Amino acid sequence: MVRIGVRGVASGILGLSVFLGAHVCEAHDDWQWWFEQKWSVKLSPAVKLVGKTEERFREDMSDFYSQIASMGISWKVLSWLKLEPHYYYQWTEKTNDDTTIENRLFLNVTPSWSLGPVHLEDRNRVEFRHINGLDDWRYRNKPKLGVELGTGWYAVEPFVADEVFYGARAGEWNRNRVFLGVAKALGSHADAELYYMIESNKQGRDWNEFHVLGVAIGLKF
């Protein structure tokens, strides 16, 4: 990976922490539970077949409302750069009992850097979305900063991240997600991630927020 300066790391930690704190203080409304199951199959030293399923629950984690399935390729083009084309399907039940079916194609372009135990990545995603017969494009940017702590079984990686969304049809930045979590390897073939996230969505001139507690379990083959 490309190495980064200590000053840049410190600035990133401070900026993301302040941003996260400000958003948490403003949060209100619903609490949700998102549960993600991920897998990967190594095809070569640089290429993996990857996929996931995910279930989401709203109304204070009591109402199952969305199911996701995705599959793609993760290609480590350089030591510091990954390209990841994917297909993505999502079923969502709206609050009025109507349903939304979305088929999505997207490409992740993710550079990453490290300095000792500190890791920084900047995932850029371009999506083509087909939603109930209508087409749309969206851009998403998610910088993520993590620090490895501990050794052996006690090794963990706390992280912070911020993801912004630009919708082509809306013509504006209309969604933001702020994350605070911890990732842990569970041996050489599994890992887990626990996080708190707040999502803000723009509606007119206002922003509405909800909380998410999320768990992701990954298996490596």
Residue, then its C-alpha position, 0 to 999 in steps of 0.5 A: m500500500v502507499r504510505i501516508g503521513v502522520r499529520g494526514v492521519a490525525s486530521g482525518i481522525l479528528g475531522l471524521s470524529v467531529f462529523l460523527g459526533a455532530h450527527v449522533c447528537e442530531a439523530h432521532d426517529d427510528w432504530q433499525w437492525w441490518f444483518e449482512q452475510k458476506w462470502s469470498v472465493k479466491l480465484s487467483p492471487a489478485v482476483k476473488l469472487v465475492g457476494k453477500t445477502e442482507e436483511r433489514f428491520r425497521e420500526d425499532m428493529s421489529d419489522f422486516y422490510s428489505q432483502i438484498a443479494s449481490m455478487g461480483i468480482s474483486w480485482k486487486v489491480l495494484s497493491w493500493l487499488k481495487l476494482e469491483p464490478h457487481y450486480y445487486y438486487q434489492w426488495t423493499e416494502k414501503t410503509n404504505d405496503d407497496t414494494t420496490i424492486e431494484n436491479r443495480l449494476f455498480l463499479n467500486v474503485t477503491p484506493s487505499w493507504s497505510l501507515g503502520p497500524v493505520h489504514l485508510e481507504d476511499r471507495n468510489r462507487v458508480e451505480f446504474r439503478h433500475i427501480n420499478g421500471l425507472d432508470d437512475w444513476r448515482y455516485r457514492n463516496k465512502p472514505k474509511l479510517g481504521v486502526e489495528l489494536g491488540t495482537g492474536w485473538y485480541a486483535v481488533e480494528p476500530f473504524v470510522a467512515d462517512e459515505v455521501f450520495y449524489g443522485a443523478r435524477a435528484g441532481e443533488w447530494n441527498r444522502n449521508r451515512v456516518f459509521l462508527g464500528v469495529a472489525k475482527a478476524l475470526g481465524s483465517h477464514a472468517d471475520a465479523e464487523l459490528y457498527y453503529m450508523i446514522e443515515s440522513n436523507k434529504q426531503g425537500r429542504d429538510w433532512n430526516e435521520f434514523h439509527v442503524l445497528g449493523v452486524a456483518i459476518g464474512l466467510k473466506f474460501 
